[in-house]
Amino acid sequence: MKQFPDILEGYQLGLLFGLTPAQAKRAIQIYETIRLDAHWTNKRNNYALMVDCLYLLGKKYKTGITALKVVDITKQQRGYGTQPMPHKWQNQYKEMFE
């Protein structure tokens, strides 16, 4: 079971979440910035963090993505659904999503 997402997987998920290519790229950049931040406490594993970042940008750009759709899409892609839970960490990084 693959836990660490690669950039291509994140890009594909972003498109499935309704993001444009540029928006998906931005979400991945945010994910990388957070993941590598010395203050990141790993409240979510890397795959879940990427899903959260893509989900937050999907909400920002009003793609129509919902938590249920995220679970369905990630289940189709990996065989198990991932529930977006950015509320566990986003206050610390909210300026990145504005």
ZIHUFEN-V423425 format. One record per pair of residues at least 12 apart in sequence whose C-alpha atoms are under 10 Angstrom apart, sorted by the first residue. I is the first residue (numbers start at 0). GAP is how many residues later the second one is. Records with the same first field share a line. If there is no record, write none. Layout:
I = GAP, GAP
This chain:
0 = 77, 78, 79
1 = 45, 76
2 = 42, 43, 44, 45, 75
3 = 41, 42, 43, 44, 46
4 = 40, 41, 42, 43, 44, 45, 46
5 = 22, 40, 41, 44
6 = 17, 18, 21, 22, 25, 43
7 = 17, 20
8 = 38, 41, 68
9 = 14, 15, 17, 18, 21, 37, 40, 41, 43, 44
10 = 12, 13, 14, 15, 16, 17, 39, 43
11 = 12, 65
12 = 37, 38, 41, 42, 57, 60, 61, 64
13 = 12, 13, 14, 36, 37, 39, 40, 41, 43, 44
14 = 39, 43
15 = 38, 47, 49, 53, 54, 57, 58
16 = 34, 37, 38, 40, 41, 42, 46, 47, 48, 49, 52, 53, 56, 57
17 = 36, 37, 39, 40, 41, 43, 44, 45, 46, 47
18 = 35, 36, 38, 39, 40, 42, 43, 44, 45, 46
19 = 38, 41, 43
22 = 31, 34, 35, 38
23 = 29, 30, 33, 34
24 = 29
25 = 27, 28, 31, 70, 71
26 = 23, 24, 25, 26, 27, 28, 29, 30, 31, 69, 70
27 = 21, 22, 23, 25, 26
28 = 21, 24
29 = 19, 20, 23, 24, 27, 63, 66, 67
30 = 15, 16, 18, 19, 20, 21, 22, 23, 65
31 = 14, 17, 18, 21
32 = 60, 63
33 = 12, 15, 16, 19, 56, 58, 59, 62
34 = 14, 15
38 = 53
39 = 49, 52, 53
40 = 48
41 = 47
42 = 42, 43, 45, 46
43 = 40, 41, 42, 44, 45
46 = 35
47 = 34, 35, 36, 37, 38
48 = 35, 36, 37, 40
49 = 34
50 = 19, 20, 23, 31, 32, 33, 34, 35
51 = 15, 18, 30, 31, 32, 33, 34, 35, 37, 38
52 = 31, 32, 33, 37, 43, 44
53 = 16, 30
54 = 12, 14, 15, 28, 29, 30, 31
55 = 28, 29, 30, 34, 38, 41, 42
56 = 39, 40, 41
58 = 38
59 = 37, 38
65 = 18
66 = 15, 16, 17, 18
67 = 13, 14, 15, 16
68 = 12, 14
69 = 12, 13, 14
70 = 12, 13
